[in-house]
Amino acid sequence: MEPTKADTDPLSSLAFASSLEDELEEEVPLQGETQHARTSQGQAASSHQQDDYFGLPPHRSAQHEEPSRDHAVASYGQLLSGGSTWNSGFGRSQVEPHEPMGSQHVPTGAAGPGSPAPSSSSRAAATQGSLHVSVTDPVQREENGMLPGVMGKYMSYSVRTKTNRPNFRQQDFAVRRRFRDFVALHDLLKSTHRGFFIPPRPEKNTMEGQRAQPEFIELRRMALQRYLHQLAAHPVIGLSEVFRAFLEADEPLLSSLQWTQLTPVQHTFMEGMARLPRQLLGSESAIPNPSDAARSTRHTGDLLRRFKELRLDVRQEYQEQPALTQAEIDLRNERMLVEELQEKLANASRKAEKLVSSMEDLGNVFGDLGLSLIQTGLYEAATADQVGQYSDTGAAAKIIAADCKRVGQAAVNGRRLATTGAQAAAKAVPNATPPATIQTSMALSPLHDQLGIVPAVLKALKEREVALLTVHSLQRDMVMKQRARQSLVDDGQKVFGGDKGKERKVQGLQNDMATLEQSTSAAEQEYDKVMDRNHQELVRWKAGRAEAFTTMLDNIAKVEVGYHERMHKLWEIAASGFDDRRKQAG
């Protein structure tokens, strides 16, 4: 037998639920907040909106949307459990109050508080308008499966864009995108924007049975929308041609001309396997061209180059320490600090989740205590009726019944202030303050938001080291070619009249060295570019993290003050009954 609400909610198990619950709700209305609590809420609602993806979300009042306790507590812990929801990314993008849920206003080129000054091109772009992006209307569609006669299903989402930027073809338009289109967007950004802290995309669900569930579809929609908000808020990615093409390219995305023109040639693993024997036998050049040298080996399909760089990486790790510049040493030290920060953020996020859970448990204890006291008061009232209220026993029972009811009501309302589990809290109360657990989980969100960005930071810093490894590998090949050429020249000089075969080999080596020189130059330029991006993003991230944590601590303090002031008012009203009786007795 499925448990009913009365079985799970202690307040609903009261035999006298109908009349007494209304009386409890009217006894101490939740909207009767102290002036300080209202001021705190107003300040939080009107706090400075950060366009950076490290910002803290504003507290929305219950009249706009009152999130459920299950959603708030569950979403807070989904990052650590690997959930693919909106909070696995950088920070929450803010939604303006006058806009419908699901849309966001992103000023062009906004870098957020504390970010480095934008370049002249960014400042020029900042005057070009704004961008609103929303993900709505999930629809299940069918497509031909891998097997003949078998139809596959997928979810399609409407991505709506409202903008006044001149580089867009329209100001208000919508396209439909499926999840693999978001995957393609993320992969292309990683390929074309090396060194940037690219927000992590939502993970693909591995449980086939969950894809059609409404809860999963809504969480996926929120996650995809949040991902686009984070990209739009980035001062570089938000202005990129890749992001614009994703928003306005015709369907299907992967076959549209606008998208394919931006996609570099991708070589598969099988193509690399086919090239490898020819490279080893010398029938095909093993030297990467300048275009491939400026790309990661993951995107070139050159297995021989990948093996060389892997071997060099192992040798540098255990045998030959490369000569590094001071800037490179500083960035590698930064990476170690980020790894240490990741551990501390993970621990702090677990503690924050435990705090929210403890507050929920405390609220439930208040509810159980209030229920017990009210039931005790009912028993004492029944006893007074049986023995007579004018007898000593009846008079004492009547006093106990009144005290138990008053204190029990305070405890029940205390539960309503702390949690969302009470039945009375589920009713739409105009202008009601969200429960303390909801406010606390929202205030603590920067902890797991920052924990979500750390993998992207580490990947971007590692990408620079990979670019430097390519430079070292090409320089090593150049040294080997120079030695081989010099050896052939020396051997040819020992032969009277010269050695035509060795001369042809020397000429071939000279051609290879010329190509290597161009490829090395391209790889060095790519490394310098990735290093500059790492520096800029680190400054941006640190400033945003400091701003987010300062706001977080301020909001936590406001939540605690407001909650305890309202609790103080509840118990003050309950205690006033004892004072009145003492005055009457005196």
N, C-alpha and C positions, 0 to 999 in steps of 0.2 A: 504494500500500500504506500503510495507516494505521500510523503509528509506534507502537511498543509502549512500555511503561514502561521497558524496558531501554534503548531508544534515547534517551529523554528524561532519565533519571536516571542520572548517572555511577556512582552506587554500585551500581545494579542491573546494570551491564554487566560486573561482575567475573565471571570464569569460575568462581571458587571461591565464589560468592555464598552457597550454602546453609550451609556449615560456618563460614566465616570471619565472616559477618555476625552469627551468634549469639555468636561469640567476641568480636567488636568491641563488641556491646551489653553483654556481661557485664564487659568490661574496665574501663570507667568508667561506672557506672550514673548516669543523670541525676538520680535521686531522691536521690543523695548530695550534697545541697546543704550549703553552709556555714550556720552558725547565723544569720548576719546575713541571708542570703537568705531563710531561712524566716521570720525575724522581720519582714522587709520585706513579704513576701507576706501574713503574718497581719495586719500593720497596714493594708495596702491593703484587705484583705477586710473588716476591721472598722471602716473609716473611717465618718465621720458621714454618714448618708443625707440627701441634700438633696431636699426635695420641690419645690424651685424647678426650673423647666425650664432652668436654666443649670448644673445639677450635673454632676459628673464621674462616669462609670460605675465601679463597683467591678470589680476583677479577679476573675473567676471561676476557680477552680482547674480543672485538666484533668479531674478526676473528675466535675465537673458537666457541663462542655461544653468541648471543646477546639476553638475555631474554626479553620478552615483558613486557610492563608496566602493563598490566592487570594481568599477572601471578605474577609479583613481588609484586604489591600492594595487590592483593587478597591473595597471600600466606602469606603475612605478617600479615594479620588480621584473618587468618583462625584458629589460635590457640585459640584466645579469643572467637570466634564464635563456637568452638567445632568441627572444621573441622578435618578430619582424614588424614591430609597430612603429608609430611615429616617433617614439622617444628613444629610438636606437641611433639617432643621429646626433647633430651638433647641439643646437639649442632651439627653443621654441620660437617660431615666428609669431609675431603679434598680429591680431586681427582687430581692425578698427571697429568701434562699437556700432557705427552706422552701417557697416557692411554686413551682408549675409554671411553666415558661417560657411567657410570653405573658400573664401576669397581673401586675398592679401594685397595690400598696397606696398609696393617695393620701390622706393625712390631710386632712380638710376645712379649707380656709382656710390651708393652709401657704404661707408666703411665702418661705421659704428664708433662709439666713443673710445677714445684712446688709440685709434688706429693711426698708422702713418698717413701723412698728407698725401692725397691722391696726386697723380701726375697731371700734366696739363691736358692730356687727352681725356683722362677720367673727369677732370673738372668740366671740360667741354661737353662730355657726354651727360654729366649730371643735370645739365639744363635742358636735356632733350625730352624729358617727360617721365612718366611713371608706368608701372607694370602691375597688373592684377592677374593672378593665375589661380585657377580652382580646378579640382578634380571631382566630378560628379557623375551621376547616372550610370552606375555599373550595370552592364547588360551581358547576359551569357549568349555566346554565339557558337556556331558550329563550323567546322572546317574538315577537309578530307584528312583522314589519319594516314599513318605510315603504311597500313595494310589496306588493300583494296576493299571497298565496301564498308570500312569501319570509319565512323565519323568521330572526330575529336571535338572537345568543347574547351572554350577559353572565355575569360572575362574581358570585356572591352569597356574602357572608361572614357568619358567625355572630358577633354582638357580644354577649358575655356580661357581665353586670354583677352583682357581689356587693356589697351595701352594707347598712348598718344606719341610713341616714339616714331620718328620719321623713317627708320630703317625697316619697319614692318609694313607689309602690303595693305593690311586692314587695321582698324582700330578695335574692332570687336568681332571675334571669330572663335570657332571651336573645331577641334579635330578629335577623332577617336584614336586612342592608343591602348595597346595591350601590354601585359607585363614585360614581354620580351623586348618591346620597344624601349622601356625604361632601362632594361639591362644593356641594350645597345647604346643608349645615351651615356650611361655610366662608363662603359668600356671605351667609347670614343673619347670621352673627356680624359680618362686616364692616359690614353695614347697621345692626345694633342696638348694636354696641360700638365706635363710632368713637373713635379715639384710643388704644385698647389695642394692645399689640404682639401681634397674633394670630399664632400659629405658622403657618408656611406649610404648606399641605396637599401631599400627593404629587401630582406632575404626571401628567396623563393620557398614556398611552402612545400615540404616533402610529403605531407599527409594528403593523399588524394581525396579522402573522404571529407576533409574539412573545407575544401574549396567552395562548395556550394552552400555552406552554412552562412546565414545572414550576418552573424557576428564576425566571422572571418572576413567576409566581403567588406564590411564597414571598416574594420581595422586595416585592411589592405588599402582601401580608398584613402583613409586618413594618413597612412604611412606614405603613400605615393604623393599626396598633396603636400605633406610636410617636406618631402624630399625636393619637390619643385620649388617650394618656398625658400629652402636653404640655398639652392642653386641661384635663384633669382636675387637673393640678398648678397651674394658674393660679388665684390666690385669688378672682378675680371670675368668669371664664368657667366655671371648674369648678363654681360654685354657681348658674349662670344657668339660667333656665327653658328656654332654647333647647337647651343641652347635655342637660338632663334629658329633654326631649321626644325628642331624637334617640336616647337610650338606651332609652326605654321605650315610644315611640309604636308603635301597631299598624302592620302592613305592609299596603300599601306606604306608605312614610313620607310621600311628597309629597301623598298624598290623605287622610291621616289627619286627623281633626278636631283632635287635640291639636297637630299641627304647623301646620295652616293657620290656627289661631287666633293663633299667634305671628308669622305671616308677614305683613308689611305689604303693602298693595296695590302691585303692580309694574306700571308703565306701560311699554309696549313702545315701540320706536323708531317704529313705524308709527303708533301713537296720537299720538306727538309730531308727526309729519309731518302728520297730519290736523288737529291743533289749530293748527299754525303759521299757516295762512292766515287762520283766524278771529281769531287774536290780532292779526295785523297789520292786519286790516280793522276791528278794534274790536268785532266781534260777540261775542267772548269775552274775559273779563278776562285781561290779561297779568300780573296781580299774583299771586304765589304766596300761597296761604293759609298760616296759621301752621304747620300740620302739614307741608306741603311745604317751607317755609322752613327747618325744622329738619333737613332731610334733604339729602344730596348730590344734585346734579343728575343723577348717574348713575342714581339710583333713582326719579326723578320723571317722566322722559320729557318734561320741559318744554324743548323745543329753543330757544325764544326766550330763556328765562332762561339756558340754557347758552351761547348766543351772546353775551349781554350780559356774563356773567362772563368769558368768554374774551377779549372785547374789552377789558374793564377790566383783566384780568391783563396783557395786552400793553402797555396804556398805562401801568400802574404799573411795568412792567419797564423801559420805555425813556423815559417822559416824566414822569409824575407819581408821585413817591415818596410813598406814603401815610404819614400820621403814625401811628407804631407805639408801643405802650407798651414800657417797658423789659423787661417779662416776655416780650413777643413777640419783641423783639430778641434776648434771651438764648436763646430757643428756636430761633430761626433760626441763631444762631451754633452752637448744639448740633448742628443738622442738618448744617452744614458740617463740623464736627468728626467727625460720624459718617461722612460721605462720605470724609473723609480716613482714618478708621479702617478703612473698608471696603477701601481700597487696600492698607493695611499688612497687614490680616488675609489678604487674597488672596495677597500675596507670601509671608507667613509660612506659609500653608497649602501653597503650592507647595513651599517649602523643606522643610517637614515631610514631604511626600510623597516628595520626592527623598531625604531622609534614610532613610526606611523602605526605599525601593528600593535605596539604596546598601548598607544593612545586609544586605538579601537577596542582593545581588551578592557582598558580602564572604563571607557564609556559603557561597555556591556555590563561591567560590574556595578556601575551606578544604577543601570536599569534593573538588574537583579535585586539590588538592595532596596530600591524604591518599591519594586513589586512585593517583596517580602514585608516591608513596613506597612504598605497599604493593606495587604492581606491580614496582617496582625491587627491593624486598626479596625478592619471589618469584624474580626473575631471579638475584639473588646467592645465594639458597639453592640454586637449581638448579645454579649454577656450583660451589658448595661440594660438592655431591653428586657432580658429575662429576670434579673434580680430587682429591677426597678431603679430608675435614675436618682431617686431621692435617698436610697440607702448608701451607706459608706462605700460598699463594694461597687455599686452602680455608678456613683459619682466619680470614683477613681478610674473605673473602666472608661467612662465617657471622656475624661481628660486624656487618658492614654490614647484612645481612639483618635481624638482630634490632633494630638501631637504626632502620632504615627502617620496620619493622612497628610499633614502639612509637610513633614520631613520627607515622606515618600514621594510626594509631588515634586519637591525640589530635586531629589535624586533622579526621578524620571526625566525631568526637564534638563538635568545635567547630562544625561545620556544623549538627549537630542542636540545639545550644544557640541558634544564631542564626536558623535558618530551619525551615520545615516541609516542605521539599522532599525531605529524605532519606527513604529507605524505612523506616529504623528508627524515625524520628519518627512515622510513620503508625501504628505499633503502639500499642495501648492500654497505656500505662505508668502504673500506679497512682501517684497523688500527684506526677506529673511537673509541672514548671513549664512554662508555655507558652513557646514560643520568644521570643527577644528582639524579633523583628520584630512579633509579635502584641502583646506588652506595650507596645512603643514606639508602635505605631499607636493602641492604646487610650488610652495616656497623653496623646498629642498630639491626641486627638479634640476638646477644647475649641476648638482653632483653627478647624476647619471648622464646628463647631457654632455658634460665634459669627459666623462668616462667613455662615452660613445665616439667622441672625436679623436681620442688618443690613437686608435689603430690607423686612422687616416693620416695623422701627424707622423707616425712611425713609418708608414709606407712612403710618404713623400720624402722624408729624410733618407730612407733606404734607397729611394730612386736616385738620389744624388750620388750615393756611393756606387750604385750600379753604373751610372754615367761615368764616374771617375775610373771604374774598373775597365770600361771600354777604352778609355784613353790610355791607361797603362798597358792594356793588351796590344793595342795598335802600336804604341811606342816600342814595346818588346819585339813585335814583329819587324819593325823598322830596323832595330839594332841587329836582329838576326839576318835580315836581307843585306844590310851593309857589310856584315862580316862575310857572308857568302860571296858577295860581289868582290870584296877585297881579296878573298882567297882565290877566286877564279882569275882575277887580274894578275896576282902574283904567280900562279901556276902557268898562265899563258906567257908571261915574260920569260919563263925558262925554256920555252920551245922556240927554236930558231925560225923566224918568219911568222911567228904567231900561230895560235890555234883557232881556226875558224869556228869550231864547235863551241869552244869556251867563249868566244866573242859573241856568238848568238845568245848564249846563256846570260852573259853580262848585260846585253841589251835588254833581254827579258826581265832581268832583275831591276834594271834601271826603270823600265816601264812600271813594274810593280811598286817600286819605291815612290814613283811620282803619284800613283794612285793612293798609296798609303799616306803620303804627305797630305793629300787633299782630304782623305777620310779622317786622319788624325786631327786636322784643323777643324773639320766639321764636328767631330766628337768633343773637342775642347770647347768650341763655342756652345754646344749643347750643355756641357757640364757647367760652364759659367752661367748660362741662363737658368739652369735648374738651381744652382747655388743662390743666385739673386732671389729667385722665387722663395726658396727656403727661408732666407733672411727676412723677407717682407712678411711672409706668412707667420713666422714665429713672433715677430713684433706685434702683428695683428692679433694673434691668438692670445698672447700674454696679456695684452691690454684688454681684450674682450673678457678673458677669464677673470681678471681682477675686478672689472666692472660687474660681471655677473655674480661673483661671490660677495662683493660688497652689497649689492642689491638683495641677494639671498639672505644674508645675515640681518639686514634691516627688516626684510619682510618677516623673517622668523620671529624677530623681537616683537613686531607689531601683532602678529598672530597670537603669540603667547600672552601679550598684555591684554588684547581684546578678549581672548578666551577666559582668562582668569578674572578679569573685571566682570564679565557676565556671570561667571560662576559665583563670584563674590556677591553679586546682587541677588542671585537665587537663594544662597544660604543666609544672606542678611534678612530677606523676607521671611524665611523659615524661622530664624532665631527671634524675630520680632514677636512671635506668638508667645514665647517664653517670657519675654520682657513684659508684655501686656498682662500676663497672669500674675507675675510677681508684683506689678503695680497694684493690681486688684487685691491681691492678698495683703499687701502692705497698707 
